[in-house]
Amino acid sequence: MTTEKINENKGKKDDKKQKRKWPYILAILLLLLLLLLLLLRSCGNQHPCPNPPPSSSVPSSSAPSLDDTGSAEPGSGSTPSRQEILSRLQKQEVTVTDKVSAQASFSSGAKGSTGTWELENPSSNGVIMQCEILLDGETVAKSVPIYPGQHSDGLTLSRPVSSGSYSVTAAIKYYNKTTKAYLGMADYKIHLSVS
């Protein structure tokens, strides 16, 4: 035999060996996949559900039942921006002009201490304003309701605040002048100083 025929015969034998290996490799992979699925399923059954589904027996009178009337809005909720709120108020034919001082100060941080913060609700506004100072998301002071054409320059701490300077949020809530229904809110960053 010539070397070409010998090489050709070896190549055919190698091809046959390769073709015979694939079914074995696929069978092993399928077995591994099956074992993995069984393992995952058995691990999932080791931890019982913290709230098992209700049984088909008569419901207990002490457990509250679900009131399944109505429906929720799809998606997650979002807090409208100051501009969106002002736009909404303008659509309701309500024009709002805020006159809020960028500085609030208290001579003491004790609860009930009176401080200064200048707020004005111009007579051109058709809404009632009520303003709050929020420190770390909690209200520390709240103004009286301010009607159009009124102003306020003082407010009282509703909880103790340590001495220092803070960057806080001034939340201004708007209410209908006639019905006193809540219309919306805008907020600003201001400076709070407590001596």
Disulfide bonds with the S-S distance in Angstrom:
none
